[in-house]
Amino acid sequence: MALRMENVTKRFGTKTAVDQLTLHIDSGEMFGMLGANGAGKTTTFRMMIGLFDPDDGEVSWNEVPPQSLNARTIGYLPEERGLYPKLKVMEQMIYLGRLRGLSKQDAITEVDAWLERFRIPHYRKAKVENLSKGNQQKIQFIAAVLHRPQLLILDEPFSGLDPINVDVLKKAVGKLKNEGTTIIFSSHDMKHVESLCENLCIMNEGKPVVHGKLSDIKRTYKKRKLHIRADVPLSFLEDVDGVLQMSVGADETTIAIRDETVAKNIFARLQDIGHVRYFSVEEPTLHDIFIEKVGRTYA
């Protein structure tokens, strides 16, 4: 395992922000970290990069504590952005690159390549305060990766981006992963996590409540949704054992059910009622699992 967190606990006064968290993340993996506001994700990230020391447990990257790592090992895109608004893009990228151990020319080369990839080379001499929120986000991303880190932590990387630029940034993240970068990714948009991450952890009040391979997690989650389109009323299905909720739309009825055995029972009942144009069992989404495990919606 490249990144190891063993029984890590972090307290602030009487509050336990992270409680006995154990994570093992392989080299080259893209790992999802989820949780509502205050769940302990940011504190976990700050222990990963060595900004916080755990009160108990150990954090290491290839068996080296983060405080002892070379400055180029880790890249971090925090949820709270940290660019200098009055500085020009290239000026501050050179400054940040030098802090990471790059020469001035190497920093310029890396930044120019990323600006071209993001199709914004004309912002090279622009002040950050004059850029849109989305373009500021691209510059912040470049700052996190220009030194080619081995471990990259991305906290809400798509915030402020329109769908086109989300796709551009997703492709950039995918390319980094294919080149061997280990990426830890956090987002409030579950669809992004589902499309990018094979393994994940959902935290609640500092503790992991779900941890493992996404496909395995979905298999253990028994609740399903049915989508039915029929030419006759389906209200009688509300009385079927195992039906949890039913929503009737203009063209489609959606039914939340306890498990797939209920779907089989409903399918059998539909055989004699008339023409059923569509019948589909939907696997649980990551959003469904999050709500089930954490017990609240995102703020």
C-alpha positions in Angstrom: 0.0 0.0 0.0 1.4 3.5 -0.9 -0.7 5.5 1.5 -1.5 4.1 4.9 -3.5 5.5 7.7 -3.6 3.1 10.7 -6.1 3.8 13.5 -5.8 7.5 13.1 -7.5 9.9 15.5 -7.4 13.7 15.6 -9.0 15.8 18.4 -9.6 19.5 18.7 -10.3 20.2 22.4 -13.2 18.0 23.4 -14.2 17.3 19.7 -13.0 14.2 17.9 -12.8 15.2 14.3 -11.4 11.8 13.0 -11.9 8.7 15.0 -9.8 5.6 14.5 -9.7 5.8 10.7 -7.8 3.1 8.8 -7.2 3.5 5.1 -4.9 1.6 2.7 -4.7 3.1 -0.8 -2.7 1.5 -3.6 -0.2 3.3 -5.7 -1.8 4.6 -8.9 -5.4 4.3 -7.5 -8.1 6.9 -7.6 -9.8 6.7 -4.3 -13.1 8.5 -3.3 -13.5 10.3 0.1 -17.1 11.3 0.8 -18.9 12.8 3.7 -21.3 15.7 4.6 -19.9 18.9 5.9 -18.1 18.3 9.2 -17.6 14.6 8.6 -13.8 14.8 9.0 -12.6 14.8 5.4 -10.6 18.0 5.4 -8.9 17.1 8.7 -8.0 13.7 7.2 -6.5 15.4 4.1 -4.5 17.7 6.3 -3.0 14.7 8.1 -2.2 13.1 4.8 -0.1 16.1 3.8 1.5 16.5 7.2 -0.2 19.8 8.1 -1.8 18.1 11.2 -0.2 15.4 13.3 -2.6 12.7 14.4 -3.1 12.4 18.2 -3.2 8.6 17.8 -2.2 6.2 15.0 0.1 6.6 12.0 0.1 8.2 8.6 2.7 7.3 5.9 3.4 7.4 2.2 5.5 4.4 1.2 6.4 4.0 4.9 7.6 7.6 5.2 5.6 10.1 7.4 4.3 13.1 5.4 6.4 15.6 7.4 9.6 13.9 6.1 8.6 13.7 2.4 10.2 15.7 -0.4 8.2 18.8 -1.3 7.4 17.4 -4.7 5.8 14.2 -3.4 2.3 15.6 -2.7 0.0 17.9 -4.5 -3.1 19.3 -2.8 -6.1 21.2 -4.2 -8.0 22.4 -1.1 -11.7 23.2 -1.1 -10.8 26.7 0.1 -8.9 28.2 -2.7 -5.5 30.0 -2.1 -4.4 32.0 -5.1 -3.0 35.5 -4.9 -5.6 37.7 -6.7 -3.3 40.6 -7.5 -0.5 38.5 -9.0 -0.4 37.5 -12.7 -1.0 33.8 -13.4 2.6 32.9 -14.5 4.2 35.0 -11.7 2.5 33.0 -9.0 2.8 29.7 -10.7 6.6 30.2 -10.9 6.6 31.2 -7.2 4.6 28.1 -6.2 6.7 25.9 -8.4 9.9 27.1 -6.8 8.4 26.3 -3.4 8.0 22.7 -4.7 11.6 22.5 -5.8 11.2 23.3 -9.5 13.6 25.6 -11.4 12.0 28.7 -12.9 12.3 27.3 -16.4 10.8 24.0 -15.4 7.9 25.7 -13.8 7.3 27.9 -16.9 7.4 24.8 -19.1 4.9 22.9 -17.0 2.5 25.8 -16.6 2.6 26.6 -20.4 1.8 22.9 -21.2 -1.2 23.0 -18.8 -2.5 26.3 -20.1 -2.4 24.9 -23.6 -4.2 21.8 -22.5 -6.9 23.8 -20.8 -7.1 26.2 -23.9 -6.3 29.3 -21.8 -2.8 30.3 -22.9 -3.9 33.9 -23.2 -4.3 34.1 -19.4 -0.6 33.6 -18.9 -0.2 37.3 -18.0 -3.6 37.9 -16.6 -4.3 38.8 -12.9 -6.2 36.0 -11.1 -8.8 38.5 -9.8 -9.8 39.2 -13.4 -10.5 35.6 -14.2 -13.9 33.9 -14.0 -14.4 31.5 -11.0 -14.1 28.5 -13.4 -10.8 29.7 -14.9 -9.5 30.5 -11.4 -10.3 26.9 -10.6 -8.2 25.7 -13.5 -5.2 27.8 -12.4 -5.6 26.4 -8.8 -5.6 22.9 -10.3 -2.4 23.6 -12.3 -0.8 24.9 -9.0 -1.5 21.5 -7.4 0.0 19.4 -10.3 2.7 21.4 -11.9 5.5 19.7 -9.9 4.1 16.2 -11.0 3.3 14.8 -7.5 3.1 11.1 -6.8 0.1 11.7 -4.5 -2.6 14.2 -5.5 -5.4 15.2 -3.2 -8.4 16.9 -4.9 -11.0 18.4 -2.6 -14.0 19.5 -4.7 -12.0 20.0 -7.9 -15.0 20.6 -10.2 -16.5 23.4 -8.1 -17.4 26.4 -10.2 -16.9 24.7 -13.5 -19.5 24.4 -16.3 -20.2 20.9 -17.8 -17.7 21.4 -20.7 -14.9 22.4 -18.3 -15.8 19.6 -15.9 -15.2 17.2 -18.8 -11.9 18.8 -19.6 -10.7 18.6 -16.0 -11.9 15.0 -15.7 -9.8 14.0 -18.7 -6.8 15.7 -17.2 -7.3 13.8 -13.9 -7.8 10.5 -15.8 -4.5 11.2 -17.7 -2.6 11.7 -14.4 -4.0 8.5 -13.0 -3.0 6.6 -16.2 0.5 8.0 -15.7 0.7 6.5 -12.2 -0.4 9.3 -9.9 -2.2 8.2 -6.8 -5.3 10.4 -6.5 -7.6 10.9 -3.6 -10.8 12.6 -4.7 -13.6 14.3 -2.9 -16.8 15.7 -4.3 -20.4 16.5 -3.2 -21.5 15.3 -6.7 -21.9 11.5 -6.4 -21.9 11.0 -10.1 -18.4 12.3 -10.4 -17.2 9.9 -7.7 -19.0 7.0 -9.4 -17.5 7.7 -12.8 -13.9 8.1 -11.5 -13.4 5.9 -8.4 -13.3 2.2 -7.9 -12.8 2.3 -4.2 -14.1 4.8 -1.6 -14.8 5.7 1.9 -17.9 7.5 3.3 -17.2 9.2 6.6 -19.7 10.4 9.2 -18.8 12.2 12.4 -15.2 11.3 11.9 -15.7 7.6 11.4 -15.8 5.5 8.2 -19.4 4.1 7.8 -18.8 2.6 4.3 -15.4 1.5 3.0 -14.4 -0.7 0.1 -14.9 -1.4 -3.6 -17.9 0.5 -5.1 -19.2 -2.5 -7.0 -19.1 -4.6 -3.8 -20.8 -1.9 -1.8 -23.6 -1.7 -4.3 -24.1 -5.5 -4.2 -24.6 -5.4 -0.4 -27.1 -2.6 -0.6 -30.4 -4.5 -1.0 -32.8 -1.7 -1.7 -33.7 -1.1 -5.4 -35.9 1.1 -7.5 -38.4 -0.1 -10.2 -39.3 1.9 -13.2 -42.6 0.8 -14.9 -44.5 2.1 -17.9 -47.9 0.6 -18.4 -51.2 1.4 -20.0 -53.2 0.7 -16.8 -53.1 2.2 -13.3 -50.6 0.6 -11.0 -51.8 1.9 -7.6 -52.6 -1.7 -6.5 -48.9 -2.3 -6.2 -48.7 -0.1 -3.1 -50.0 -3.0 -1.1 -47.3 -5.4 -2.2 -45.1 -6.6 0.7 -41.7 -4.9 0.4 -42.9 -1.8 -1.4 -41.3 1.2 0.5 -42.4 4.1 -1.6 -44.3 4.8 -4.8 -44.2 7.8 -7.1 -46.6 8.1 -10.1 -45.5 10.3 -13.0 -47.2 11.3 -16.2 -45.6 8.4 -18.1 -43.7 6.3 -15.6 -44.2 4.9 -12.1 -41.2 4.6 -9.8 -41.3 2.2 -6.9 -38.7 1.9 -4.1 -38.5 -1.7 -3.0 -36.9 -3.7 -0.2 -34.9 -6.0 -2.4 -34.9 -7.8 -5.7 -37.3 -10.5 -4.6 -40.0 -7.9 -4.4 -39.3 -7.0 -8.0 -39.9 -10.6 -9.0 -43.2 -10.6 -7.1 -44.3 -7.4 -8.8 -43.3 -8.6 -12.2 -45.4 -11.7 -11.7 -48.4 -9.6 -10.8 -48.1 -7.5 -13.9 -48.4 -10.5 -16.2 -52.2 -10.4 -16.3 -53.0 -6.7 -16.1 -52.4 -5.6 -19.7 -49.6 -4.1 -21.8 -46.5 -3.2 -19.8 -44.2 -1.2 -22.1 -41.2 -0.9 -19.8 -40.0 -2.7 -16.6 -36.5 -2.0 -15.2 -34.8 -2.7 -11.9 -32.3 0.1 -11.1 -29.2 -0.6 -9.1 -28.6 1.7 -6.1 -26.8 4.9 -6.8 -24.0 6.2 -4.6 -26.3 9.0 -3.6 -28.9 6.4 -2.3 -26.2 4.6 -0.3 -24.9 7.9 1.1 -28.4 8.9 2.3 -28.9 5.4 3.8 -25.6 5.3 5.7 -25.2 9.0 6.7 -28.9 9.7 7.3 -29.0 13.2 5.9 -28.8 15.1 2.6 -26.0 17.3 1.6 -26.2 20.8 2.9 
